[in-house]
Amino acid sequence: MSNTEPGTARWRRSLRWMALGALVMSGASCAALGRTTFKEPDVELREFAITGLGLTGGSVDVVLSVYNPNGYKLDALKMTYRVDVDSIKLGEGALDGRFIVPQKDSSIVRLPIRFTYAGLGAAGRALVMSGTVNYRVRGDFTVGTPLGNFTRPFDRRGRYSSVAGNGK
């Protein structure tokens, strides 16, 4: 009997290695398929909410609406962000708390930011004088999906109007 005939130990080992290789290749192709079918969430600024004021600065919550265009919920594991107002850095940070964005729906996310008056002066004057200010919110987020975890950047620019009370 040859070592490569059915029933031999060598044949069984070869069969196990082929099965393992097929499993690895199918897992890799599922991950690649997941990346091509994953649709980026849409991030939109909703409002700025001042949460504290002091002698040198204060704190503000930047409120975002995150829309999930996918046919499955997104389990947000982490989010980093930077907020600029009229090209001036307002603040940056990381949100390590998890939040869920249901399929084909939106969730509200609050990003806490501490700021100094020196860094916010020109943008604050523009908001007081005209009631509107340009903004940019950027960063990245990591979400868990049925297709695996994805870390993707986001970058949203717009004009915030305190008169209208929203970021459109």
Salt bridges, closest charged atoms under 4 A:
GLU40 OE2 - ARG152 NE 3.12
GLU44 OE2 - ARG46 NH1 3.74
ASP75 OD2 - ARG98 NH2 2.34
ASP84 OD1 - ARG82 NE 2.83
ASP84 OD2 - ARG138 NH2 2.76
GLU92 OE2 - LYS89 NZ 2.97
ASP155 OD2 - ARG136 NH2 2.56
